[in-house]
Amino acid sequence: MNNLLSTIIGDKKEWKAMEARARALPRDYRVVYGEMKSYMWRFTSGDGMDVVAVLKDVLELFEASAAEGRRVLDVTGRDVAAFCDGRLRGVTTYADTWRSALNRAVAAQVAE
């Protein structure tokens, strides 16, 4: 129980620190990061920590790019959804979970 509690508290602290860093980004980066965050949360499954890891990577990329004076759409491209989808490759989504559940249900009922 203590391990679980420590994990939850640690995750919450990390999330709050990430959010503070995001608020410090230039306006265009903040807008895109916020929209990306909303988009990506739609695809998470389980506890969402997989998407948090992706967002952490994006935040680090945005911080570095902003420090270099680059515009956010020069980093993501105009198709921000495609940028997000690329980042989400390899992350288990709800759709993946539903696909697996369907296949297991069918396999269990239609044994060869």
Rosetta constraint file for C-alpha pairs under 8 A:
AtomPair CA 1 CA 5 HARMONIC 6.18 0.50
AtomPair CA 2 CA 6 HARMONIC 6.01 0.50
AtomPair CA 3 CA 7 HARMONIC 6.11 0.50
AtomPair CA 4 CA 8 HARMONIC 6.21 0.50
AtomPair CA 5 CA 9 HARMONIC 6.11 0.50
AtomPair CA 6 CA 10 HARMONIC 5.86 0.50
AtomPair CA 7 CA 11 HARMONIC 5.94 0.50
AtomPair CA 8 CA 12 HARMONIC 6.10 0.50
AtomPair CA 9 CA 13 HARMONIC 6.19 0.50
AtomPair CA 10 CA 14 HARMONIC 6.16 0.50
AtomPair CA 11 CA 15 HARMONIC 6.09 0.50
AtomPair CA 12 CA 16 HARMONIC 6.18 0.50
AtomPair CA 13 CA 17 HARMONIC 6.16 0.50
AtomPair CA 14 CA 18 HARMONIC 6.17 0.50
AtomPair CA 15 CA 19 HARMONIC 6.17 0.50
AtomPair CA 15 CA 52 HARMONIC 7.88 0.50
AtomPair CA 16 CA 20 HARMONIC 6.22 0.50
AtomPair CA 17 CA 21 HARMONIC 6.28 0.50
AtomPair CA 18 CA 22 HARMONIC 6.17 0.50
AtomPair CA 18 CA 56 HARMONIC 7.11 0.50
AtomPair CA 18 CA 59 HARMONIC 7.73 0.50
AtomPair CA 19 CA 23 HARMONIC 6.24 0.50
AtomPair CA 20 CA 24 HARMONIC 6.54 0.50
AtomPair CA 21 CA 25 HARMONIC 6.85 0.50
AtomPair CA 21 CA 59 HARMONIC 7.91 0.50
AtomPair CA 22 CA 30 HARMONIC 6.23 0.50
AtomPair CA 22 CA 33 HARMONIC 7.50 0.50
AtomPair CA 22 CA 59 HARMONIC 6.85 0.50
AtomPair CA 23 CA 30 HARMONIC 6.50 0.50
AtomPair CA 25 CA 29 HARMONIC 5.92 0.50
AtomPair CA 25 CA 30 HARMONIC 5.70 0.50
AtomPair CA 25 CA 62 HARMONIC 7.83 0.50
AtomPair CA 25 CA 63 HARMONIC 6.80 0.50
AtomPair CA 25 CA 66 HARMONIC 7.41 0.50
AtomPair CA 26 CA 30 HARMONIC 6.19 0.50
AtomPair CA 26 CA 66 HARMONIC 7.20 0.50
AtomPair CA 27 CA 31 HARMONIC 6.19 0.50
AtomPair CA 28 CA 32 HARMONIC 6.33 0.50
AtomPair CA 28 CA 71 HARMONIC 7.75 0.50
AtomPair CA 28 CA 72 HARMONIC 6.45 0.50
AtomPair CA 29 CA 33 HARMONIC 5.89 0.50
AtomPair CA 29 CA 62 HARMONIC 6.85 0.50
AtomPair CA 29 CA 66 HARMONIC 7.76 0.50
AtomPair CA 29 CA 72 HARMONIC 5.62 0.50
AtomPair CA 30 CA 34 HARMONIC 6.01 0.50
AtomPair CA 31 CA 35 HARMONIC 6.27 0.50
AtomPair CA 32 CA 36 HARMONIC 5.97 0.50
AtomPair CA 32 CA 72 HARMONIC 7.55 0.50
AtomPair CA 33 CA 37 HARMONIC 6.01 0.50
AtomPair CA 33 CA 59 HARMONIC 7.64 0.50
AtomPair CA 34 CA 38 HARMONIC 6.34 0.50
AtomPair CA 35 CA 39 HARMONIC 6.20 0.50
AtomPair CA 36 CA 40 HARMONIC 5.99 0.50
AtomPair CA 36 CA 80 HARMONIC 7.61 0.50
AtomPair CA 36 CA 81 HARMONIC 7.68 0.50
AtomPair CA 36 CA 84 HARMONIC 6.75 0.50
AtomPair CA 37 CA 41 HARMONIC 6.16 0.50
AtomPair CA 37 CA 55 HARMONIC 7.13 0.50
AtomPair CA 38 CA 42 HARMONIC 6.93 0.50
AtomPair CA 39 CA 43 HARMONIC 7.58 0.50
AtomPair CA 39 CA 81 HARMONIC 7.89 0.50
AtomPair CA 39 CA 84 HARMONIC 7.98 0.50
AtomPair CA 40 CA 44 HARMONIC 6.82 0.50
AtomPair CA 40 CA 51 HARMONIC 6.90 0.50
AtomPair CA 40 CA 84 HARMONIC 7.05 0.50
AtomPair CA 40 CA 88 HARMONIC 7.77 0.50
AtomPair CA 41 CA 48 HARMONIC 7.65 0.50
AtomPair CA 41 CA 51 HARMONIC 7.07 0.50
AtomPair CA 43 CA 93 HARMONIC 5.05 0.50
AtomPair CA 43 CA 94 HARMONIC 5.92 0.50
AtomPair CA 43 CA 95 HARMONIC 7.52 0.50
AtomPair CA 44 CA 48 HARMONIC 5.46 0.50
AtomPair CA 44 CA 50 HARMONIC 7.37 0.50
AtomPair CA 44 CA 51 HARMONIC 6.25 0.50
AtomPair CA 44 CA 91 HARMONIC 7.87 0.50
AtomPair CA 44 CA 92 HARMONIC 7.00 0.50
AtomPair CA 44 CA 93 HARMONIC 4.92 0.50
AtomPair CA 44 CA 94 HARMONIC 6.10 0.50
AtomPair CA 45 CA 92 HARMONIC 6.50 0.50
AtomPair CA 45 CA 93 HARMONIC 5.07 0.50
AtomPair CA 45 CA 94 HARMONIC 4.95 0.50
AtomPair CA 45 CA 97 HARMONIC 7.56 0.50
AtomPair CA 48 CA 52 HARMONIC 6.43 0.50
AtomPair CA 49 CA 53 HARMONIC 6.25 0.50
AtomPair CA 50 CA 54 HARMONIC 6.58 0.50
AtomPair CA 50 CA 91 HARMONIC 6.38 0.50
AtomPair CA 50 CA 92 HARMONIC 7.83 0.50
AtomPair CA 51 CA 55 HARMONIC 6.09 0.50
AtomPair CA 51 CA 88 HARMONIC 7.64 0.50
AtomPair CA 51 CA 91 HARMONIC 7.46 0.50
AtomPair CA 52 CA 56 HARMONIC 6.03 0.50
AtomPair CA 53 CA 57 HARMONIC 6.39 0.50
AtomPair CA 54 CA 58 HARMONIC 6.29 0.50
AtomPair CA 54 CA 87 HARMONIC 6.64 0.50
AtomPair CA 54 CA 88 HARMONIC 7.21 0.50
AtomPair CA 55 CA 59 HARMONIC 5.98 0.50
AtomPair CA 56 CA 60 HARMONIC 6.29 0.50
AtomPair CA 57 CA 61 HARMONIC 6.25 0.50
AtomPair CA 58 CA 62 HARMONIC 6.03 0.50
AtomPair CA 59 CA 63 HARMONIC 6.08 0.50
AtomPair CA 60 CA 64 HARMONIC 6.25 0.50
AtomPair CA 61 CA 65 HARMONIC 6.04 0.50
AtomPair CA 62 CA 66 HARMONIC 5.88 0.50
AtomPair CA 62 CA 72 HARMONIC 7.40 0.50
AtomPair CA 62 CA 75 HARMONIC 7.93 0.50
AtomPair CA 63 CA 67 HARMONIC 6.14 0.50
AtomPair CA 64 CA 68 HARMONIC 6.37 0.50
AtomPair CA 65 CA 69 HARMONIC 6.44 0.50
AtomPair CA 65 CA 70 HARMONIC 5.44 0.50
AtomPair CA 65 CA 71 HARMONIC 7.69 0.50
AtomPair CA 65 CA 72 HARMONIC 7.63 0.50
AtomPair CA 65 CA 75 HARMONIC 7.30 0.50
AtomPair CA 66 CA 70 HARMONIC 5.53 0.50
AtomPair CA 66 CA 71 HARMONIC 7.04 0.50
AtomPair CA 66 CA 72 HARMONIC 7.51 0.50
AtomPair CA 70 CA 74 HARMONIC 6.70 0.50
AtomPair CA 70 CA 75 HARMONIC 7.35 0.50
AtomPair CA 71 CA 75 HARMONIC 6.85 0.50
AtomPair CA 72 CA 76 HARMONIC 6.35 0.50
AtomPair CA 73 CA 77 HARMONIC 4.85 0.50
AtomPair CA 73 CA 78 HARMONIC 5.80 0.50
AtomPair CA 73 CA 80 HARMONIC 7.93 0.50
AtomPair CA 74 CA 78 HARMONIC 7.87 0.50
AtomPair CA 76 CA 80 HARMONIC 5.83 0.50
AtomPair CA 76 CA 83 HARMONIC 5.82 0.50
AtomPair CA 77 CA 83 HARMONIC 7.25 0.50
AtomPair CA 79 CA 83 HARMONIC 6.55 0.50
AtomPair CA 80 CA 84 HARMONIC 6.22 0.50
AtomPair CA 81 CA 85 HARMONIC 6.06 0.50
AtomPair CA 82 CA 86 HARMONIC 6.10 0.50
AtomPair CA 83 CA 87 HARMONIC 6.41 0.50
AtomPair CA 84 CA 88 HARMONIC 6.17 0.50
AtomPair CA 85 CA 89 HARMONIC 6.43 0.50
AtomPair CA 92 CA 96 HARMONIC 6.00 0.50
AtomPair CA 92 CA 97 HARMONIC 7.19 0.50
AtomPair CA 93 CA 97 HARMONIC 6.38 0.50
AtomPair CA 94 CA 98 HARMONIC 6.07 0.50
AtomPair CA 95 CA 99 HARMONIC 6.03 0.50
AtomPair CA 96 CA 100 HARMONIC 6.19 0.50
AtomPair CA 97 CA 101 HARMONIC 6.17 0.50
AtomPair CA 98 CA 102 HARMONIC 6.11 0.50
AtomPair CA 99 CA 103 HARMONIC 6.24 0.50
AtomPair CA 100 CA 104 HARMONIC 6.12 0.50
AtomPair CA 101 CA 105 HARMONIC 6.07 0.50
AtomPair CA 102 CA 106 HARMONIC 6.17 0.50
AtomPair CA 103 CA 107 HARMONIC 6.02 0.50
AtomPair CA 104 CA 108 HARMONIC 6.01 0.50
AtomPair CA 105 CA 109 HARMONIC 6.35 0.50
AtomPair CA 106 CA 110 HARMONIC 5.86 0.50
AtomPair CA 107 CA 111 HARMONIC 5.86 0.50
